[in-house]
C-alpha cells in the first residue's frame, strides 16, 4: 500500500518545503518499518479485503500511539517526503535494510534450549 504510493509519487512530484511539524527522518523510518510489518502480518492472515483493511487500520492506530504521533501529522510528513524524493529514498534505504534484517532473523531457526548438566 505505502510502497505503491511511493512509486507513484517518485516520478511525478516536485520538491516542496518542510512543514513545521515534520516527523524527523529517523522516526519516520521506525514508523514505516512498523507499518510495513503490520501490512505483512495482515497479508499473512489471508483476510478478505474489508476485514484486512479494518485490522490494518487498527494496527496502524496502535503504531501511531506507540510512536506518540497523530495520524494527520504522519500523513502530512509522509506527503512531504513523497514530494522530496531524495529524502524519501534515504528513508526507504534504511527501511528496506531494516526489513531485510528482520526477515533474516525471522527465518533463522531458534537455538534449542540447552540444559545444564
Buried (B, 14 or more C-beta within 10 A) or exposed (E): EBEEEBEEBBEEBEEEEEEEEBBEBEBBBBBBBBBBBBBBEBEEEEBEEEEBEEBBEEBBEEBBEEBEBEEEBBEBBBBBBBBBBEBBEBBBEBBBEBBEEBEEEEEEEEEEEEEEE
